[in-house]
Amino acid sequence: MNYNFGDHNYFASNLSGTNSFQHVLDVAGIQQGSALNILELGTGMGSSACWMSDNIMDHPDSTLTCVDHFLAFNLDLAQSNIDLSKNGNKVTVLRQLIEQFIFDTTETYDLIYIDANHRTWPVLTYCFFALKHLTDQGVVIIDDYSSEFPEVQEAVEWFTKEMSESIDICDLDLDDPNIFAFKRRQIS
Ligand SMILES: C[S@@+](CC[C@H](N)C(=O)[O-])C[C@H]1O[C@@H](n2cnc3c(N)ncnc32)[C@H](O)[C@@H]1O
């Protein structure tokens, strides 16, 4: 596909790209052919949204909601990339502060992909929001969990410690995954 991600094809160009993302979905037990209600926090030029649209959204009832304030990136560029993607018609792009979106939404999601503000408190906020808005079998994926982004690591480590009784960390079994994933713990 002739996408225009400029220098911002973060998703395909690093370890959080297609291989490990696919691997995370497999580990988390996300069925590729099933109907998925997906939320993306942080869309940029749309590279991660396009990957999800191309690879995991073939079910007719799958949807993806992308939230970004588009202060640094151009909404029209992101939208034109997403329109080119395989299931672009199932993607809704919202120009909105994530803080406002998470205050308003009552939905639950099968997959919540977090790649927005990389500071400690926003990441913590996203994590708590995501746990609350996850379906029983859903998975939360946090990008840039690496030494390059120590505040993402700090937030995730704080969250997982505090919420250790409510979540299960996905064992990704990758040397340097650059990605973190958790599910809601099922009470049997
Ligand atoms: C690293 S980029 C996302 C890259 C994208 N996931 C990809 O793979 O191409 C981070 C995005 O988060 C957005 N962002 C950061 N803080 C935000 C906030 N508080 N509300 C809305 N969007 C925000 C920025 O505008 C930026 O586009």
The ligand as an SDF file (V2000), in Angstrom:
LIG
                    3D

 27 29  0  0  0  0  0  0  0  0999 V2000
    4.1550    8.1970   19.1060 C   0  0  0  0  0  0  0  0  0  0  0  0
    2.8190    9.0260   18.3860 S   0  0  0  0  0  0  0  0  0  0  0  0
    1.7240    7.7410   17.9200 C   0  0  0  0  0  0  0  0  0  0  0  0
    2.2690    6.9020   16.8210 C   0  0  0  0  0  0  0  0  0  0  0  0
    1.2930    5.9120   16.2250 C   0  0  0  0  0  0  0  0  0  0  0  0
    0.7380    5.0020   17.2090 N   0  0  0  0  0  0  0  0  0  0  0  0
    1.9960    5.1180   15.1340 C   0  0  0  0  0  0  0  0  0  0  0  0
    2.3360    3.9610   15.3540 O   0  0  0  0  0  0  0  0  0  0  0  0
    2.2150    5.6920   14.0830 O   0  0  0  0  0  0  0  0  0  0  0  0
    2.0170    9.6900   19.8010 C   0  0  0  0  0  0  0  0  0  0  0  0
    0.7220   10.4260   19.4900 C   0  0  0  0  0  0  0  0  0  0  0  0
    0.0260   10.6810   20.7200 O   0  0  0  0  0  0  0  0  0  0  0  0
   -0.6640   11.9080   20.5890 C   0  0  0  0  0  0  0  0  0  0  0  0
   -0.9570   12.4220   21.9340 N   0  0  0  0  0  0  0  0  0  0  0  0
   -0.0650   12.5960   22.9510 C   0  0  0  0  0  0  0  0  0  0  0  0
   -0.7030   13.0420   24.0480 N   0  0  0  0  0  0  0  0  0  0  0  0
   -2.0180   13.1490   23.7190 C   0  0  0  0  0  0  0  0  0  0  0  0
   -3.1980   13.5510   24.4550 C   0  0  0  0  0  0  0  0  0  0  0  0
   -3.1190   13.9220   25.7160 N   0  0  0  0  0  0  0  0  0  0  0  0
   -4.3920   13.5330   23.8050 N   0  0  0  0  0  0  0  0  0  0  0  0
   -4.4510   13.1530   22.5000 C   0  0  0  0  0  0  0  0  0  0  0  0
   -3.3860   12.7520   21.7740 N   0  0  0  0  0  0  0  0  0  0  0  0
   -2.1830   12.7510   22.3770 C   0  0  0  0  0  0  0  0  0  0  0  0
    0.2870   12.7900   19.7720 C   0  0  0  0  0  0  0  0  0  0  0  0
   -0.4470   13.7850   19.0910 O   0  0  0  0  0  0  0  0  0  0  0  0
    0.9310   11.7860   18.8190 C   0  0  0  0  0  0  0  0  0  0  0  0
    0.2930   11.7750   17.5740 O   0  0  0  0  0  0  0  0  0  0  0  0
  1  2  1  0
  2  3  1  0
  2 10  1  0
  3  4  1  0
  4  5  1  0
  5  6  1  0
  5  7  1  0
  7  8  2  0
  7  9  1  0
 10 11  1  0
 11 12  1  0
 11 26  1  0
 12 13  1  0
 13 14  1  0
 13 24  1  0
 14 15  1  0
 14 23  1  0
 15 16  2  0
 16 17  1  0
 17 18  1  0
 17 23  2  0
 18 19  1  0
 18 20  2  0
 20 21  1  0
 21 22  2  0
 22 23  1  0
 24 25  1  0
 24 26  1  0
 26 27  1  0
M  CHG  2   2   1   9  -1
M  END
$$$$
